């Protein structure tokens, strides 16, 4: 005996797609209303593949013949900060003869001396003194410890726009500030000058094969970080990305295997002690990526059977009540499990996006991970 067609109210099952190719929100999925005919497995990418948009807005206004007023806004630890400087006419660099124009293997010491001479030059104090005065004011006002103040210095430099057309010989730190932009080498030299004057145990990480230099900071940790460290023995340094917001210790993929020349260049002994916190964030993010992919793949694998059951139940062509009840029970079981996967995925994705969008707020990201209890879903 055939049963009449039965209308079925379908539960919402939204597509499990994260849209993580961009660090910004891709829009929340609509409330589930139907079982999609097919879904696409989520793919995720580490934050270093796509720069996070910065709020830095430099302006330069000449106010006298020998002085230029510049202003920068940047995010750090969840707050917007602003620095305004009257910069005297200082050497901008960029046009001088330098080893980079005739570099060859074996020139590492000459390159290191050249870079060090730029950011340790006492003439640069005319820039660094008023700049550090304002940054130190934020340290006092916000009650920052040495790790958080280090991050503030890094975030200031990261917020300066990247210049893909920088000269082959780097501008001085004053040139970067006056022009309101710089490439990786130039911005790293500005940061190294800040760290040098604030007593941090920093280093130049020189990658000769790429004619690239960046800043490193010595870490204080007995644990082996989940990312690369540079140097030997007790003097271990981690990479500082200066071109865009990124947690201290993370680096572009192209530097994952290449060994740099490490030149300690700081005159202090302050180290970065929050590296364990960064390690936990990076580890949690990786587990989140793995879990989201599992949820998407598993959920997608259930869709064909769900759709088959939808068709059979909609047609209502059953010979016995038992056959109908079996399909109806199986349908409810699959939809309940699928929607559970979707709920978990949504919670994980929300925190995952927060991590990608707040690379300049280690403390805030750690708090979000803890308060969200997202690790219980991993």
URMO-V897654 format. One line per field, one symbol per residue. ss: DSSP state (@ for helix, = for strand, . for the rest). burial: b if it has 16 or more other ideal C-beta (glycine too) atoms within 10 Angstrom, else e. A space follows every 50 residues. Layout:
ss=???
burial=???
This chain:
ss=............=.....................=...........@@@. ........======..==========..==========....=.....@@ @@.....@@@@@@@@@@@@@.@@@@@@@@@@@@@@@@@@@@@...@@@@@ @@@@@@@@...=........=.@@@@@@@..=.@@@@@@@@@@@@@@..= .======@@@.========..........=......====.......... ..@@@.....====.....=.=..@@@@@@@@@@@@@@@@@@@@@@@@@@ @@@@@@@@@@@@@@@.....@@@@@@@@@@@@@@@@@@@@@@@@@@@@@@ @@@@@@@....@@@@@@@@@@@.@@@@.
burial=eeeeeeeeeebebbbbbbebeebeeeeebeebeebbeebebbebeebbee bbebebebeeeeeeeeebebebbbbbbeeebebebebeebebbbeeebbb eeeeeeeeeebbebbbebbebeebeebbebbbeebeebbeeeebebbbbb bbbbbbbbbbbbbeebbebbbbbbbbbbbbbbbbbbbbbbbbbbbbbbeb bbbbbbebeeebbbbbbbbbbeeebebbbbbeeeebbbbbbbbbbbbbbb beeebeeeebbbbebbeeebbbebbebbbbbbebbeebbebbbbbbeebb ebbeebeebbebbeeeebeeeeebeebbeebeebbeebbebbebbbebbe bbbbbbbbbbbbbebbebbeeeebeebe
